[in-house]
């Protein structure tokens, strides 16, 4: 067994575990107290309203969220007051994991701590956690037991490195009353309240100027909590919500001085994880693609990658949202999820899909229908997804990924693909060509498989449409032509196997 040292040269010797490259599709539970408001993402920050340093997109969203908070919650209540309202009273992790497995998931990731700085696990010395407040149970532990029982690799995501610049707004004042928000509270103020014995200074960052760097102590606290969770739950994957290692150079929140504690965490984790371990960040030079995994949030890549990577997205907002205002991410169709999955897999990636949960722990009928349809497609076409590798060409067709848009600069969309838009994967000697639209003339034209392309090392012996069976075909210089049946056997995408 290799012993890793806390430096990039040593960590580049880490190899990504085989299970990840074979899994291809995972489900994420990005769920916690912010689900109580049913108002989407960034709620714990934006309930405090617009701040002078907010960007235009954030000002609009914050104004909406503050108005929502004033309508549905008591005056003076802040982010901490969502915690006791999050009860998770109908949370059944075993039933949900069974649902996700039926939907085709081959790994599962649970939220450990979001930017609101509330631990969804029994973090021991720190009282702002789900075992003490709200559900009164170890949510992460419940997820971990259910996932392991189902044979799924288990991951944890950590986002509280953002808290320094995310909950700084809690130190502002109500513009109408002039009263300070709850970031100014002290432990003494909790006497006689539901949060008696808890210290707001452990939840909200200390008051600081916008843009000020956090001291080294913030980094130390972050890594101590993450390490405690890793040692307790032994996750197979760790999702760090940052461009680089948190508090290091290039991080969303660089500490002063920049912290190298992330390297210590990586070495410790890889040296102790029974399955080898995976840590994801969002800005990874190719030289580091085995030391850490590239994660791409809502941004599909336009080319196959030399190493496995992860694309993460959500069925709508990251947190439960009852509003269809255009500022919110729309819910996804099963077709869009399937198209995204096969596009990502053709480029050597895995799709991690968040299924938003209500505050009580349930998921709605729409999400269940989506998972049922995706699962049905994978039961027919999974052999061209799971355990595959990229072919010599990832794709053909003229429909691109589209323009970058939104405050997140994402490019995902429910695209109007054409019959000529095809994605390729490979398993052993078989090549799979997935049509993203059904041709009206019932003829699949696959130019990458024509003899003139020079990509096939031998002539095909058999061509079949998964879910239907063998089909007639002919090989010409310009393309392989496959004769399709009158009706497609699958919805959303149609997989042709060439052997």
TORVEX-579480 format. One record per residue (C-alpha): x, y, z; residue in three letters; residue number from 1. Coordinates in steps of 0.1 Angstrom, whole numbers, plus 5000, padded with zeros to 4 digits. Last residue first. Example, Ala and Ser with C-alpha at 12.3 -4.5 7.8 and 13.67 -1.06 7.14 Angstrom:
// residues 2
[[5137; 4989; 5071]; 'Ser'; 2]
[[5123; 4955; 5078]; 'Ala'; 1]
***
This chain:
// residues 499
[[4800; 4944; 4673]; 'Unk'; 499]
[[4779; 4975; 4669]; 'Unk'; 498]
[[4753; 4983; 4695]; 'Unk'; 497]
[[4727; 5011; 4687]; 'Unk'; 496]
[[4712; 5030; 4716]; 'Unk'; 495]
[[4682; 5052; 4713]; 'Unk'; 494]
[[4676; 5083; 4734]; 'Unk'; 493]
[[4646; 5100; 4750]; 'Unk'; 492]
[[4622; 5070; 4751]; 'Unk'; 491]
[[4631; 5035; 4743]; 'Unk'; 490]
[[4618; 5009; 4718]; 'Unk'; 489]
[[4615; 5034; 4690]; 'Unk'; 488]
[[4586; 5028; 4666]; 'Unk'; 487]
[[4587; 5018; 4629]; 'Unk'; 486]
[[4618; 4998; 4633]; 'Unk'; 485]
[[4653; 5011; 4624]; 'Unk'; 484]
[[4675; 5004; 4594]; 'Unk'; 483]
[[4711; 5011; 4602]; 'Unk'; 482]
[[4735; 5030; 4578]; 'Unk'; 481]
[[4772; 5031; 4586]; 'Unk'; 480]
[[4786; 5063; 4570]; 'Unk'; 479]
[[4805; 5080; 4542]; 'Unk'; 478]
[[4825; 5051; 4529]; 'Unk'; 477]
[[4796; 5027; 4531]; 'Unk'; 476]
[[4786; 5000; 4556]; 'Unk'; 475]
[[4751; 4985; 4554]; 'Unk'; 474]
[[4726; 4977; 4581]; 'Unk'; 473]
[[4695; 4956; 4589]; 'Unk'; 472]
[[4686; 4955; 4625]; 'Unk'; 471]
[[4692; 4930; 4653]; 'Unk'; 470]
[[4672; 4934; 4685]; 'Unk'; 469]
[[4645; 4958; 4699]; 'Unk'; 468]
[[4654; 4970; 4733]; 'Unk'; 467]
[[4689; 4978; 4723]; 'Unk'; 466]
[[4691; 4984; 4685]; 'Unk'; 465]
[[4714; 4958; 4670]; 'Unk'; 464]
[[4743; 4958; 4645]; 'Unk'; 463]
[[4763; 4926; 4639]; 'Unk'; 462]
[[4796; 4916; 4622]; 'Unk'; 461]
[[4811; 4951; 4620]; 'Unk'; 460]
[[4841; 4955; 4597]; 'Unk'; 459]
[[4874; 4958; 4615]; 'Unk'; 458]
[[4896; 4984; 4631]; 'Unk'; 457]
[[4869; 5010; 4629]; 'Unk'; 456]
[[4880; 5046; 4630]; 'Unk'; 455]
[[4891; 5051; 4594]; 'Unk'; 454]
[[4865; 5079; 4588]; 'Unk'; 453]
[[4863; 5067; 4551]; 'Unk'; 452]
[[4849; 5033; 4562]; 'Unk'; 451]
[[4819; 5049; 4578]; 'Unk'; 450]
[[4815; 5045; 4615]; 'Unk'; 449]
[[4820; 5082; 4624]; 'Unk'; 448]
[[4793; 5090; 4598]; 'Unk'; 447]
[[4765; 5072; 4617]; 'Unk'; 446]
[[4733; 5076; 4597]; 'Unk'; 445]
[[4704; 5059; 4615]; 'Unk'; 444]
[[4675; 5053; 4591]; 'Unk'; 443]
[[4639; 5054; 4603]; 'Unk'; 442]
[[4629; 5082; 4579]; 'Unk'; 441]
[[4618; 5103; 4608]; 'Unk'; 440]
[[4651; 5098; 4626]; 'Unk'; 439]
[[4647; 5094; 4664]; 'Unk'; 438]
[[4667; 5120; 4685]; 'Unk'; 437]
[[4697; 5117; 4708]; 'Unk'; 436]
[[4710; 5086; 4689]; 'Unk'; 435]
[[4734; 5066; 4710]; 'Unk'; 434]
[[4762; 5048; 4693]; 'Unk'; 433]
[[4776; 5019; 4713]; 'Unk'; 432]
[[4809; 5002; 4702]; 'Unk'; 431]
[[4814; 4966; 4713]; 'Unk'; 430]
[[4849; 4950; 4714]; 'Unk'; 429]
[[4853; 4956; 4751]; 'Unk'; 428]
[[4828; 4982; 4762]; 'Unk'; 427]
[[4828; 5014; 4742]; 'Unk'; 426]
[[4809; 5047; 4743]; 'Unk'; 425]
[[4797; 5070; 4715]; 'Unk'; 424]
[[4772; 5100; 4714]; 'Unk'; 423]
[[4751; 5109; 4684]; 'Unk'; 422]
[[4735; 5141; 4672]; 'Unk'; 421]
[[4725; 5133; 4636]; 'Unk'; 420]
[[4689; 5126; 4646]; 'Unk'; 419]
[[4686; 5162; 4659]; 'Unk'; 418]
[[4688; 5175; 4695]; 'Unk'; 417]
[[4665; 5202; 4708]; 'Unk'; 416]
[[4684; 5209; 4739]; 'Unk'; 415]
[[4671; 5208; 4775]; 'Unk'; 414]
[[4699; 5230; 4789]; 'Unk'; 413]
[[4732; 5229; 4807]; 'Unk'; 412]
[[4756; 5258; 4800]; 'Unk'; 411]
[[4763; 5272; 4834]; 'Unk'; 410]
[[4779; 5306; 4841]; 'Unk'; 409]
[[4767; 5304; 4877]; 'Unk'; 408]
[[4750; 5338; 4874]; 'Unk'; 407]
[[4732; 5325; 4844]; 'Unk'; 406]
[[4745; 5318; 4809]; 'Unk'; 405]
[[4771; 5300; 4789]; 'Unk'; 404]
[[4759; 5296; 4753]; 'Unk'; 403]
[[4750; 5262; 4738]; 'Unk'; 402]
[[4764; 5227; 4742]; 'Unk'; 401]
[[4765; 5222; 4704]; 'Unk'; 400]
[[4740; 5206; 4681]; 'Unk'; 399]
[[4759; 5198; 4649]; 'Unk'; 398]
[[4764; 5161; 4651]; 'Unk'; 397]
[[4791; 5137; 4662]; 'Unk'; 396]
[[4803; 5127; 4696]; 'Unk'; 395]
[[4829; 5111; 4718]; 'Unk'; 394]
[[4853; 5099; 4692]; 'Unk'; 393]
[[4879; 5071; 4697]; 'Unk'; 392]
[[4855; 5055; 4721]; 'Unk'; 391]
[[4853; 5066; 4758]; 'Unk'; 390]
[[4851; 5038; 4783]; 'Unk'; 389]
[[4822; 5017; 4795]; 'Unk'; 388]
[[4816; 5002; 4829]; 'Unk'; 387]
[[4780; 5014; 4831]; 'Unk'; 386]
[[4767; 5032; 4800]; 'Unk'; 385]
[[4764; 5010; 4769]; 'Unk'; 384]
[[4753; 4981; 4791]; 'Unk'; 383]
[[4728; 5004; 4808]; 'Unk'; 382]
[[4707; 5007; 4776]; 'Unk'; 381]
[[4676; 4986; 4785]; 'Unk'; 380]
[[4676; 4988; 4823]; 'Unk'; 379]
[[4691; 5023; 4819]; 'Unk'; 378]
[[4660; 5035; 4801]; 'Unk'; 377]
[[4637; 5021; 4828]; 'Unk'; 376]
[[4658; 5037; 4855]; 'Unk'; 375]
[[4656; 5071; 4838]; 'Unk'; 374]
[[4619; 5068; 4835]; 'Unk'; 373]
[[4614; 5057; 4872]; 'Unk'; 372]
[[4638; 5084; 4884]; 'Unk'; 371]
[[4618; 5111; 4866]; 'Unk'; 370]
[[4585; 5097; 4879]; 'Unk'; 369]
[[4598; 5098; 4914]; 'Unk'; 368]
[[4610; 5134; 4910]; 'Unk'; 367]
[[4576; 5144; 4898]; 'Unk'; 366]
[[4559; 5126; 4927]; 'Unk'; 365]
[[4578; 5145; 4953]; 'Unk'; 364]
[[4607; 5136; 4975]; 'Unk'; 363]
[[4603; 5130; 5013]; 'Unk'; 362]
[[4626; 5141; 5041]; 'Unk'; 361]
[[4602; 5164; 5060]; 'Unk'; 360]
[[4620; 5195; 5047]; 'Unk'; 359]
[[4611; 5184; 5011]; 'Unk'; 358]
[[4639; 5167; 4992]; 'Unk'; 357]
[[4657; 5179; 4961]; 'Unk'; 356]
[[4671; 5151; 4939]; 'Unk'; 355]
[[4707; 5160; 4931]; 'Unk'; 354]
[[4722; 5142; 4901]; 'Unk'; 353]
[[4759; 5132; 4899]; 'Unk'; 352]
[[4767; 5123; 4863]; 'Unk'; 351]
[[4800; 5105; 4858]; 'Unk'; 350]
[[4825; 5115; 4831]; 'Unk'; 349]
[[4847; 5099; 4804]; 'Unk'; 348]
[[4834; 5121; 4776]; 'Unk'; 347]
[[4808; 5096; 4763]; 'Unk'; 346]
[[4796; 5094; 4800]; 'Unk'; 345]
[[4789; 5131; 4801]; 'Unk'; 344]
[[4768; 5131; 4769]; 'Unk'; 343]
[[4751; 5098; 4779]; 'Unk'; 342]
[[4740; 5113; 4812]; 'Unk'; 341]
[[4730; 5147; 4799]; 'Unk'; 340]
[[4707; 5132; 4773]; 'Unk'; 339]
[[4692; 5109; 4799]; 'Unk'; 338]
[[4687; 5138; 4824]; 'Unk'; 337]
[[4672; 5159; 4796]; 'Unk'; 336]
[[4648; 5132; 4786]; 'Unk'; 335]
[[4638; 5125; 4821]; 'Unk'; 334]
[[4627; 5161; 4823]; 'Unk'; 333]
[[4644; 5186; 4846]; 'Unk'; 332]
[[4630; 5211; 4870]; 'Unk'; 331]
[[4637; 5247; 4862]; 'Unk'; 330]
[[4666; 5266; 4879]; 'Unk'; 329]
[[4652; 5297; 4897]; 'Unk'; 328]
[[4654; 5332; 4884]; 'Unk'; 327]
[[4626; 5324; 4860]; 'Unk'; 326]
[[4601; 5322; 4889]; 'Unk'; 325]
[[4588; 5287; 4892]; 'Unk'; 324]
[[4584; 5287; 4930]; 'Unk'; 323]
[[4580; 5257; 4953]; 'Unk'; 322]
[[4617; 5252; 4957]; 'Unk'; 321]
[[4635; 5224; 4975]; 'Unk'; 320]
[[4673; 5230; 4977]; 'Unk'; 319]
[[4698; 5226; 4948]; 'Unk'; 318]
[[4673; 5242; 4925]; 'Unk'; 317]
[[4658; 5222; 4897]; 'Unk'; 316]
[[4665; 5185; 4893]; 'Unk'; 315]
[[4701; 5192; 4902]; 'Unk'; 314]
[[4736; 5191; 4886]; 'Unk'; 313]
[[4769; 5176; 4890]; 'Unk'; 312]
[[4794; 5165; 4863]; 'Unk'; 311]
[[4822; 5143; 4875]; 'Unk'; 310]
[[4855; 5134; 4860]; 'Unk'; 309]
[[4874; 5103; 4848]; 'Unk'; 308]
[[4908; 5110; 4833]; 'Unk'; 307]
[[4919; 5118; 4797]; 'Unk'; 306]
[[4888; 5140; 4792]; 'Unk'; 305]
[[4864; 5137; 4763]; 'Unk'; 304]
[[4854; 5170; 4748]; 'Unk'; 303]
[[4828; 5198; 4751]; 'Unk'; 302]
[[4824; 5198; 4788]; 'Unk'; 301]
[[4790; 5202; 4804]; 'Unk'; 300]
[[4788; 5230; 4830]; 'Unk'; 299]
[[4762; 5226; 4858]; 'Unk'; 298]
[[4790; 5221; 4883]; 'Unk'; 297]
[[4821; 5205; 4869]; 'Unk'; 296]
[[4841; 5183; 4893]; 'Unk'; 295]
[[4877; 5173; 4884]; 'Unk'; 294]
[[4890; 5146; 4907]; 'Unk'; 293]
[[4920; 5152; 4930]; 'Unk'; 292]
[[4954; 5135; 4931]; 'Unk'; 291]
[[4946; 5116; 4899]; 'Unk'; 290]
[[4938; 5147; 4878]; 'Unk'; 289]
[[4967; 5167; 4892]; 'Unk'; 288]
[[4988; 5170; 4861]; 'Unk'; 287]
[[4957; 5178; 4841]; 'Unk'; 286]
[[4952; 5210; 4861]; 'Unk'; 285]
[[4922; 5208; 4884]; 'Unk'; 284]
[[4897; 5236; 4890]; 'Unk'; 283]
[[4865; 5223; 4904]; 'Unk'; 282]
[[4874; 5201; 4934]; 'Unk'; 281]
[[4867; 5165; 4941]; 'Unk'; 280]
[[4883; 5141; 4966]; 'Unk'; 279]
[[4883; 5103; 4959]; 'Unk'; 278]
[[4893; 5076; 4982]; 'Unk'; 277]
[[4913; 5044; 4980]; 'Unk'; 276]
[[4886; 5019; 4990]; 'Unk'; 275]
[[4896; 5014; 5026]; 'Unk'; 274]
[[4903; 5052; 5031]; 'Unk'; 273]
[[4931; 5056; 5056]; 'Unk'; 272]
[[4962; 5067; 5036]; 'Unk'; 271]
[[4940; 5085; 5010]; 'Unk'; 270]
[[4923; 5104; 5038]; 'Unk'; 269]
[[4954; 5114; 5057]; 'Unk'; 268]
[[4973; 5125; 5025]; 'Unk'; 267]
[[4943; 5145; 5013]; 'Unk'; 266]
[[4937; 5161; 5047]; 'Unk'; 265]
[[4974; 5171; 5050]; 'Unk'; 264]
[[4973; 5186; 5015]; 'Unk'; 263]
[[4942; 5206; 5025]; 'Unk'; 262]
[[4960; 5220; 5055]; 'Unk'; 261]
[[4982; 5241; 5031]; 'Unk'; 260]
[[4965; 5273; 5042]; 'Unk'; 259]
[[4971; 5307; 5026]; 'Unk'; 258]
[[4983; 5332; 5052]; 'Unk'; 257]
[[4958; 5348; 5055]; 'Unk'; 256]
[[4930; 5325; 5043]; 'Unk'; 255]
[[4919; 5322; 5007]; 'Unk'; 254]
[[4881; 5320; 5004]; 'Unk'; 253]
[[4869; 5309; 4969]; 'Unk'; 252]
[[4903; 5290; 4968]; 'Unk'; 251]
[[4929; 5300; 4943]; 'Unk'; 250]
[[4957; 5298; 4969]; 'Unk'; 249]
[[4947; 5276; 4998]; 'Unk'; 248]
[[4917; 5283; 5021]; 'Unk'; 247]
[[4897; 5253; 5006]; 'Unk'; 246]
[[4917; 5231; 4981]; 'Unk'; 245]
[[4910; 5246; 4947]; 'Unk'; 244]
[[4879; 5258; 4929]; 'Unk'; 243]
[[4858; 5250; 4959]; 'Unk'; 242]
[[4828; 5229; 4971]; 'Unk'; 241]
[[4848; 5199; 4984]; 'Unk'; 240]
[[4831; 5166; 4975]; 'Unk'; 239]
[[4846; 5136; 4993]; 'Unk'; 238]
[[4842; 5101; 4978]; 'Unk'; 237]
[[4844; 5066; 4994]; 'Unk'; 236]
[[4833; 5079; 5027]; 'Unk'; 235]
[[4848; 5065; 5059]; 'Unk'; 234]
[[4819; 5076; 5082]; 'Unk'; 233]
[[4838; 5085; 5114]; 'Unk'; 232]
[[4873; 5093; 5101]; 'Unk'; 231]
[[4859; 5113; 5073]; 'Unk'; 230]
[[4836; 5132; 5096]; 'Unk'; 229]
[[4864; 5141; 5120]; 'Unk'; 228]
[[4886; 5151; 5091]; 'Unk'; 227]
[[4859; 5175; 5078]; 'Unk'; 226]
[[4855; 5191; 5112]; 'Unk'; 225]
[[4892; 5195; 5118]; 'Unk'; 224]
[[4897; 5208; 5083]; 'Unk'; 223]
[[4872; 5237; 5088]; 'Unk'; 222]
[[4884; 5246; 5122]; 'Unk'; 221]
[[4920; 5249; 5110]; 'Unk'; 220]
[[4910; 5269; 5080]; 'Unk'; 219]
[[4891; 5294; 5102]; 'Unk'; 218]
[[4921; 5296; 5126]; 'Unk'; 217]
[[4944; 5306; 5098]; 'Unk'; 216]
[[4926; 5340; 5097]; 'Unk'; 215]
[[4899; 5348; 5072]; 'Unk'; 214]
[[4907; 5371; 5043]; 'Unk'; 213]
[[4888; 5404; 5041]; 'Unk'; 212]
[[4866; 5408; 5010]; 'Unk'; 211]
[[4838; 5425; 5028]; 'Unk'; 210]
[[4851; 5438; 5061]; 'Unk'; 209]
[[4848; 5415; 5090]; 'Unk'; 208]
[[4824; 5405; 5118]; 'Unk'; 207]
[[4831; 5370; 5131]; 'Unk'; 206]
[[4817; 5341; 5110]; 'Unk'; 205]
[[4783; 5329; 5121]; 'Unk'; 204]
[[4778; 5294; 5137]; 'Unk'; 203]
[[4804; 5292; 5164]; 'Unk'; 202]
[[4799; 5328; 5173]; 'Unk'; 201]
[[4762; 5320; 5176]; 'Unk'; 200]
[[4770; 5300; 5208]; 'Unk'; 199]
[[4746; 5273; 5218]; 'Unk'; 198]
[[4736; 5266; 5254]; 'Unk'; 197]
[[4702; 5281; 5250]; 'Unk'; 196]
[[4691; 5277; 5214]; 'Unk'; 195]
[[4654; 5272; 5221]; 'Unk'; 194]
[[4654; 5303; 5242]; 'Unk'; 193]
[[4655; 5309; 5279]; 'Unk'; 192]
[[4691; 5321; 5279]; 'Unk'; 191]
[[4703; 5324; 5242]; 'Unk'; 190]
[[4714; 5360; 5245]; 'Unk'; 189]
[[4743; 5349; 5268]; 'Unk'; 188]
[[4757; 5329; 5238]; 'Unk'; 187]
[[4761; 5361; 5219]; 'Unk'; 186]
[[4740; 5376; 5192]; 'Unk'; 185]
[[4755; 5400; 5166]; 'Unk'; 184]
[[4750; 5375; 5137]; 'Unk'; 183]
[[4713; 5377; 5146]; 'Unk'; 182]
[[4706; 5408; 5125]; 'Unk'; 181]
[[4710; 5442; 5141]; 'Unk'; 180]
[[4679; 5464; 5145]; 'Unk'; 179]
[[4677; 5494; 5122]; 'Unk'; 178]
[[4640; 5489; 5119]; 'Unk'; 177]
[[4635; 5491; 5082]; 'Unk'; 176]
[[4670; 5484; 5069]; 'Unk'; 175]
[[4674; 5454; 5092]; 'Unk'; 174]
[[4710; 5455; 5102]; 'Unk'; 173]
[[4741; 5437; 5090]; 'Unk'; 172]
[[4762; 5411; 5108]; 'Unk'; 171]
[[4742; 5382; 5093]; 'Unk'; 170]
[[4755; 5394; 5059]; 'Unk'; 169]
[[4789; 5378; 5067]; 'Unk'; 168]
[[4771; 5345; 5062]; 'Unk'; 167]
[[4785; 5337; 5028]; 'Unk'; 166]
[[4820; 5352; 5029]; 'Unk'; 165]
[[4832; 5333; 5059]; 'Unk'; 164]
[[4806; 5305; 5054]; 'Unk'; 163]
[[4821; 5294; 5020]; 'Unk'; 162]
[[4844; 5268; 5035]; 'Unk'; 161]
[[4812; 5254; 5049]; 'Unk'; 160]
[[4805; 5235; 5017]; 'Unk'; 159]
[[4813; 5199; 5025]; 'Unk'; 158]
[[4799; 5169; 5005]; 'Unk'; 157]
[[4800; 5133; 5016]; 'Unk'; 156]
[[4802; 5101; 4995]; 'Unk'; 155]
[[4791; 5065; 4997]; 'Unk'; 154]
[[4798; 5036; 4973]; 'Unk'; 153]
[[4765; 5017; 4970]; 'Unk'; 152]
[[4760; 4981; 4982]; 'Unk'; 151]
[[4724; 4986; 4993]; 'Unk'; 150]
[[4733; 4982; 5030]; 'Unk'; 149]
[[4762; 5006; 5025]; 'Unk'; 148]
[[4738; 5033; 5012]; 'Unk'; 147]
[[4714; 5028; 5041]; 'Unk'; 146]
[[4740; 5029; 5068]; 'Unk'; 145]
[[4757; 5060; 5053]; 'Unk'; 144]
[[4724; 5078; 5049]; 'Unk'; 143]
[[4715; 5072; 5086]; 'Unk'; 142]
[[4749; 5083; 5097]; 'Unk'; 141]
[[4747; 5115; 5076]; 'Unk'; 140]
[[4713; 5123; 5092]; 'Unk'; 139]
[[4725; 5118; 5128]; 'Unk'; 138]
[[4693; 5123; 5147]; 'Unk'; 137]
[[4675; 5150; 5167]; 'Unk'; 136]
[[4658; 5162; 5135]; 'Unk'; 135]
[[4660; 5199; 5145]; 'Unk'; 134]
[[4688; 5206; 5168]; 'Unk'; 133]
[[4710; 5181; 5188]; 'Unk'; 132]
[[4717; 5153; 5163]; 'Unk'; 131]
[[4713; 5177; 5134]; 'Unk'; 130]
[[4742; 5198; 5144]; 'Unk'; 129]
[[4750; 5233; 5158]; 'Unk'; 128]
[[4762; 5219; 5191]; 'Unk'; 127]
[[4799; 5214; 5182]; 'Unk'; 126]
[[4818; 5191; 5205]; 'Unk'; 125]
[[4804; 5160; 5189]; 'Unk'; 124]
[[4798; 5165; 5152]; 'Unk'; 123]
[[4767; 5143; 5151]; 'Unk'; 122]
[[4759; 5147; 5115]; 'Unk'; 121]
[[4740; 5172; 5094]; 'Unk'; 120]
[[4764; 5199; 5105]; 'Unk'; 119]
[[4750; 5235; 5102]; 'Unk'; 118]
[[4775; 5260; 5087]; 'Unk'; 117]
[[4749; 5277; 5065]; 'Unk'; 116]
[[4774; 5271; 5036]; 'Unk'; 115]
[[4763; 5234; 5037]; 'Unk'; 114]
[[4775; 5206; 5060]; 'Unk'; 113]
[[4774; 5168; 5054]; 'Unk'; 112]
[[4754; 5167; 5022]; 'Unk'; 111]
[[4750; 5130; 5011]; 'Unk'; 110]
[[4765; 5114; 4980]; 'Unk'; 109]
[[4753; 5081; 4965]; 'Unk'; 108]
[[4768; 5056; 4940]; 'Unk'; 107]
[[4755; 5033; 4913]; 'Unk'; 106]
[[4722; 5050; 4906]; 'Unk'; 105]
[[4699; 5034; 4881]; 'Unk'; 104]
[[4665; 5048; 4891]; 'Unk'; 103]
[[4658; 5015; 4910]; 'Unk'; 102]
[[4690; 5022; 4930]; 'Unk'; 101]
[[4676; 5057; 4937]; 'Unk'; 100]
[[4643; 5044; 4949]; 'Unk'; 99]
[[4660; 5018; 4971]; 'Unk'; 98]
[[4681; 5046; 4986]; 'Unk'; 97]
[[4649; 5066; 4993]; 'Unk'; 96]
[[4632; 5037; 5011]; 'Unk'; 95]
[[4663; 5030; 5032]; 'Unk'; 94]
[[4668; 5066; 5040]; 'Unk'; 93]
[[4633; 5071; 5054]; 'Unk'; 92]
[[4628; 5108; 5064]; 'Unk'; 91]
[[4593; 5115; 5073]; 'Unk'; 90]
[[4600; 5137; 5104]; 'Unk'; 89]
[[4630; 5154; 5088]; 'Unk'; 88]
[[4624; 5181; 5115]; 'Unk'; 87]
[[4638; 5213; 5099]; 'Unk'; 86]
[[4620; 5239; 5120]; 'Unk'; 85]
[[4647; 5238; 5147]; 'Unk'; 84]
[[4673; 5247; 5121]; 'Unk'; 83]
[[4655; 5275; 5102]; 'Unk'; 82]
[[4660; 5298; 5132]; 'Unk'; 81]
[[4698; 5298; 5127]; 'Unk'; 80]
[[4694; 5315; 5094]; 'Unk'; 79]
[[4677; 5345; 5108]; 'Unk'; 78]
[[4646; 5354; 5128]; 'Unk'; 77]
[[4642; 5391; 5137]; 'Unk'; 76]
[[4607; 5393; 5123]; 'Unk'; 75]
[[4589; 5360; 5123]; 'Unk'; 74]
[[4588; 5338; 5093]; 'Unk'; 73]
[[4567; 5333; 5062]; 'Unk'; 72]
[[4561; 5368; 5048]; 'Unk'; 71]
[[4594; 5384; 5060]; 'Unk'; 70]
[[4613; 5354; 5047]; 'Unk'; 69]
[[4597; 5357; 5012]; 'Unk'; 68]
[[4605; 5394; 5011]; 'Unk'; 67]
[[4641; 5386; 5020]; 'Unk'; 66]
[[4643; 5359; 4994]; 'Unk'; 65]
[[4630; 5382; 4966]; 'Unk'; 64]
[[4654; 5410; 4975]; 'Unk'; 63]
[[4682; 5385; 4978]; 'Unk'; 62]
[[4676; 5372; 4943]; 'Unk'; 61]
[[4676; 5406; 4927]; 'Unk'; 60]
[[4706; 5418; 4947]; 'Unk'; 59]
[[4724; 5386; 4939]; 'Unk'; 58]
[[4720; 5390; 4901]; 'Unk'; 57]
[[4732; 5427; 4905]; 'Unk'; 56]
[[4763; 5418; 4925]; 'Unk'; 55]
[[4761; 5424; 4963]; 'Unk'; 54]
[[4785; 5448; 4979]; 'Unk'; 53]
[[4759; 5471; 4994]; 'Unk'; 52]
[[4739; 5442; 5008]; 'Unk'; 51]
[[4705; 5430; 4997]; 'Unk'; 50]
[[4684; 5409; 5020]; 'Unk'; 49]
[[4691; 5390; 5051]; 'Unk'; 48]
[[4671; 5360; 5037]; 'Unk'; 47]
[[4698; 5359; 5010]; 'Unk'; 46]
[[4724; 5341; 5030]; 'Unk'; 45]
[[4704; 5313; 5045]; 'Unk'; 44]
[[4684; 5311; 5012]; 'Unk'; 43]
[[4714; 5305; 4989]; 'Unk'; 42]
[[4693; 5280; 4969]; 'Unk'; 41]
[[4656; 5274; 4965]; 'Unk'; 40]
[[4626; 5288; 4982]; 'Unk'; 39]
[[4609; 5259; 5000]; 'Unk'; 38]
[[4617; 5278; 5032]; 'Unk'; 37]
[[4623; 5245; 5052]; 'Unk'; 36]
[[4647; 5232; 5026]; 'Unk'; 35]
[[4673; 5256; 5040]; 'Unk'; 34]
[[4675; 5232; 5070]; 'Unk'; 33]
[[4692; 5204; 5050]; 'Unk'; 32]
[[4692; 5186; 5017]; 'Unk'; 31]
[[4717; 5182; 4988]; 'Unk'; 30]
[[4710; 5145; 4986]; 'Unk'; 29]
[[4731; 5134; 4956]; 'Unk'; 28]
[[4724; 5105; 4933]; 'Unk'; 27]
[[4751; 5088; 4912]; 'Unk'; 26]
[[4755; 5077; 4876]; 'Unk'; 25]
[[4787; 5066; 4857]; 'Unk'; 24]
[[4796; 5037; 4882]; 'Unk'; 23]
[[4825; 5022; 4862]; 'Unk'; 22]
[[4850; 5050; 4864]; 'Unk'; 21]
[[4841; 5054; 4901]; 'Unk'; 20]
[[4845; 5018; 4910]; 'Unk'; 19]
[[4880; 5017; 4896]; 'Unk'; 18]
[[4894; 5039; 4923]; 'Unk'; 17]
[[4913; 5070; 4911]; 'Unk'; 16]
[[4950; 5064; 4914]; 'Unk'; 15]
[[4972; 5084; 4939]; 'Unk'; 14]
[[5007; 5089; 4927]; 'Unk'; 13]
[[4998; 5126; 4921]; 'Unk'; 12]
[[4996; 5128; 4959]; 'Unk'; 11]
[[5034; 5124; 4963]; 'Unk'; 10]
[[5043; 5153; 4940]; 'Unk'; 9]
[[5014; 5174; 4952]; 'Unk'; 8]
[[5025; 5174; 4989]; 'Unk'; 7]
[[5011; 5160; 5021]; 'Unk'; 6]
[[5028; 5126; 5019]; 'Unk'; 5]
[[5010; 5094; 5007]; 'Unk'; 4]
[[5018; 5059; 5019]; 'Unk'; 3]
[[5013; 5034; 4990]; 'Unk'; 2]
[[5000; 5000; 5000]; 'Unk'; 1]
***
